[in-house]
Amino acid sequence: MKNAKIIVPVVALTLIAGGLFAWKVSDTLAASNGNGANNRENMAEELSSKLNVSEDQVTSALDQIRADRQKERQDQVSAKLDQAVTDGVITADQKQKIIDKQAEERTQMQNHRTEMQKWFADNGIDSDKIHEYIGFGKGMGGGGHGRMNGSEI
């Protein structure tokens, strides 16, 4: 169990970092042609036109794909943690604590994005326009982290 005291935090941090990396990559890809939210809207509009279906149907399908992928990632993490339990690296209780902590972190990130969106609005700042200058887009997830005045830091 001595190793578990070291391995559990390492596994948890690795999983959280991996999740943040995947989230960042998806935002960066979505934002490669501008703000991620605007790019998504443009994509939904374009697909709607090409497929001759409503934009709401396209948006709904994209949302479902994103939710399915998130569920797949969570299932993969759970399976890896099951293996860690089987291997005696962590206990089932520790596995659940890791899963709970990851869910808490996702909720905190979403809450932070929501707070930033509200703060921008409350202060009369257009988050879409300021994004290219400071890297904050739609609530911090616009894919521009690490940029200041349009250049990489």
DATALIN-V34006 format. One record per pair of residues at least 24 apart in sequence whose ideal C-beta (glycine too) atoms are under 8 Angstrom apart, sorted by sequence separation. I is the first residue (numbers start at 1). J is the second residue. D is the distance in Angstrom with one decimal. If there is no record, write none. Layout:
# DATALIN-V34006
i=I j=J d=D
i=I j=J d=D
This chain:
# DATALIN-V34006
i=115 j=139 d=7.9
i=116 j=140 d=5.1
i=77 j=102 d=7.2
i=113 j=138 d=7.4
i=114 j=139 d=6.2
i=113 j=139 d=3.1
i=112 j=139 d=7.5
i=113 j=140 d=5.3
i=74 j=102 d=8.0
i=112 j=140 d=6.5
i=113 j=141 d=5.6
i=22 j=73 d=6.8
i=19 j=73 d=7.1
i=15 j=77 d=5.6
i=11 j=81 d=7.5
i=11 j=84 d=6.6
i=7 j=84 d=7.7
i=11 j=89 d=7.6
i=11 j=90 d=7.2
i=8 j=89 d=7.9
i=7 j=89 d=5.2
i=8 j=90 d=5.4
i=7 j=90 d=6.9
i=15 j=98 d=6.9
i=19 j=102 d=6.8
i=4 j=89 d=6.1
i=16 j=101 d=7.8
i=3 j=89 d=7.0
i=4 j=90 d=5.5
i=8 j=94 d=5.4
i=12 j=98 d=4.9
i=16 j=102 d=6.3
i=19 j=105 d=7.7
i=23 j=109 d=7.8
i=4 j=91 d=7.5
i=11 j=98 d=6.7
i=15 j=102 d=6.2
i=19 j=106 d=7.6
i=12 j=101 d=6.1
i=16 j=105 d=5.7
i=4 j=94 d=6.8
i=8 j=98 d=7.0
i=12 j=102 d=7.6
i=38 j=128 d=6.8
i=37 j=128 d=7.7
i=35 j=128 d=5.3
i=35 j=131 d=5.8
i=37 j=137 d=7.0
i=36 j=137 d=6.1
i=37 j=138 d=4.5
i=35 j=137 d=5.2
i=36 j=138 d=6.7
i=35 j=138 d=6.8
i=36 j=141 d=6.9
i=37 j=142 d=7.2
i=31 j=137 d=6.8
i=36 j=142 d=5.1
i=35 j=142 d=5.5
i=36 j=143 d=5.2
i=35 j=143 d=7.9
i=31 j=142 d=5.6
i=32 j=143 d=7.5
i=31 j=143 d=2.9
i=30 j=143 d=6.4
i=31 j=144 d=6.6
i=27 j=141 d=5.1
i=29 j=143 d=7.8
i=27 j=142 d=6.7
i=28 j=143 d=4.4
i=27 j=143 d=4.3
i=23 j=141 d=7.4
i=24 j=143 d=7.7
i=24 j=145 d=7.1
